[in-house]
Amino acid sequence: MKCFVTGASGFVGANLVHELVARGHSVRALLRAGSDRRGLAGVEYETVPGDLDDRAALAAGLRGCDWCFHVAASYHLWLPDYAPMYRANVEGTRAVIEEAAGAGCSRIVYTSTVGCIGLPKPDAGGRVIPTDERAGATEAQMSNHYKRSKWKAEQVARELAGRGLPVVIVNPSAPVGPRDVKPTPTGQVIVDFLNRALPATMDTGLNYVHVRDVAVGHILAAERGVVGERYILGSMDGNWTMREALQVLAQITGLPVPRWQVPYGLAWFGALLNEAASSFTGKPPKAPMGGVRMARYKMFFNPAKAVRELGMPQTPPRRALEDAVAWFRAHGYVRG
């Protein structure tokens, strides 16, 4: 298949390009001038210069393509002005899907996030029950501008699927593994742990999944996904608290787990001060309020639908952490 990929220089996008090419597909990658392409090293692809608001570039790049993967997103937990992020994530999604449909793509896979799915809630015994695709969420539940923009974008994707466009939605959880160039917030925690720069933990949790499984899940969604449906791309065994994930990292590396756990109230107050300072300096806060608000909940999810209906692989999450550690060490992210 000839595939068009947005966000190809990002963490998930780069891994997706590698997986597509490894399976014999050809790739056209929409890339902005100056984008960091280290994650695409060693793989053949065709560059389409342009951005999400450039309909002419989208139309030209999509011409003759069979599949479209819209992975690109503006991901920021703090910005002095959030309007550009909404334009990229919401209107950019509409532009890509409409142009892909106009070009005759048989499948358009839109990359959403588990942040658009209803949050898990504890049972009577206090155990957090992972939620699945049936758990709805409202805009009022979106705790920061990034999540709100992605929620709005998913509504666009669902609206266009309802009009007959061949859209399949995937909702990755917390990918971990190689080619995390920037790195992502989850990857930065690993880097900080490796550099002994993580002084404390928080009582939070994520669904950790190997980024390669997420990339393969995108391809399976194009092959087998039902139009209009959404699929959580996560790990059945990856629902770990932050402390549990760090304990696995400690086993892998021999480094100690931070002893202290920051109470949510203290983290919230620290983020408030950080953002107040950023409003004067214009520099991003070290601990943005958006991140602290997300950390208040254990983001545990059940990807059984993707495993059952798509055949999504399930690499052990420990292996994902091992591969991430090896990649960060090999590429100069670890001091000493």
Buried (B, 14 or more C-beta within 10 A) or exposed (E): BBBBBBBBBBBBBBBBBBBBBEEEBBBBBBBEEEBEBEBBEEBEBEBBEBBBEBBEBBBBBBBEBBBBBBBBBBBBBBBEEBEEBBBBBBBBBBBBBBBBBBBEBEBBBBBBBBBBBBBBEEEEEEEBEBBBBEBEBEEEBBBBBBBBBBBBBBBBBBEBBEEEBBBBBBBBBBBBBBBBBBBBBBBBBBBBBBBEEBEEBBBBBBBBBBBBBBBBBBBBBBBBBEBBBBBBBBBBBBBBBBBBBBEBBBEBBEBEBBEEEBEBEEBBEBBBEBBEEBEEEEEBBEBBBBBBBBBBBBBBBBBBBBBEBBEBBBBEBBBBBBBBBEBBEEEEBBEE
